[in-house]
Amino acid sequence: MEAIILQGGSKSDTRLLIELARKLNFKAKKLSSEEMEEMGILLSIHEGIESGLLDEKEEKDFLNRLKEEE
């Protein structure tokens, strides 16, 4: 499975893209600013692990600290 992320310039553009995606049998989901931020953090952590900058323990510690801040 592959995924793409598109950011619309306006609400009407976003609605148009979602409608087109659904007509082409794509799943489409509108993300909040918070969800986009969380996704960015997740991708950064994943890249850190793959590159060797973070090990799995550091990843878990970091995620636990984020949860405590909520």
C-alpha positions as CSV (number, residue, x, y, z in Angstrom):
1,M,0.0,0.0,0.0
2,E,1.1,3.5,-0.8
3,A,-0.1,6.8,0.6
4,I,0.1,10.4,-0.3
5,I,-0.5,13.5,1.7
6,L,-1.9,16.7,0.1
7,Q,-2.4,20.0,1.7
8,G,-5.1,22.2,0.2
9,G,-4.8,25.9,-0.1
10,S,-8.4,26.5,0.8
11,K,-11.4,24.6,2.2
12,S,-13.0,24.3,-1.2
13,D,-9.8,22.9,-2.8
14,T,-9.5,20.4,0.1
15,R,-13.2,19.3,-0.5
16,L,-12.6,19.0,-4.2
17,L,-9.5,16.8,-3.7
18,I,-11.3,14.6,-1.2
19,E,-14.3,14.2,-3.5
20,L,-12.0,13.3,-6.5
21,A,-10.1,10.8,-4.4
22,R,-13.3,9.0,-3.4
23,K,-14.6,9.0,-7.0
24,L,-11.3,7.3,-7.9
25,N,-11.8,4.7,-5.1
26,F,-9.1,6.1,-2.9
27,K,-9.6,6.4,0.8
28,A,-9.5,10.0,1.9
29,K,-9.2,11.5,5.4
30,K,-9.0,15.1,6.5
31,L,-6.4,15.6,9.2
32,S,-6.4,18.3,11.9
33,S,-3.3,20.4,12.5
34,E,-2.6,18.3,15.6
35,E,-2.8,15.0,13.7
36,M,-0.4,16.4,11.1
37,E,2.0,17.5,13.8
38,E,1.8,14.0,15.4
39,M,2.5,12.4,12.1
40,G,5.6,14.5,11.6
41,I,6.9,13.5,15.0
42,L,6.2,9.9,14.2
43,L,8.1,10.1,10.9
44,S,11.0,11.8,12.5
45,I,11.3,9.1,15.2
46,H,11.1,6.4,12.6
47,E,13.8,8.1,10.5
48,G,16.0,8.4,13.7
49,I,15.6,4.7,14.4
50,E,16.4,3.7,10.8
51,S,19.4,5.9,10.6
52,G,20.7,4.7,14.0
53,L,20.3,8.0,15.8
54,L,17.7,6.5,18.2
55,D,17.5,3.0,19.5
56,E,14.2,1.5,20.4
57,K,14.6,2.3,24.2
58,E,15.2,5.9,23.4
59,E,12.1,5.9,21.1
60,K,10.0,4.5,23.9
61,D,11.4,6.9,26.5
62,F,10.7,9.9,24.1
63,L,7.1,8.8,23.4
64,N,6.5,8.3,27.1
65,R,7.7,11.8,27.8
66,L,5.3,13.2,25.2
67,K,2.4,11.3,26.7
68,E,3.2,12.7,30.1
69,E,3.1,16.3,28.7
70,E,-0.5,15.9,27.5
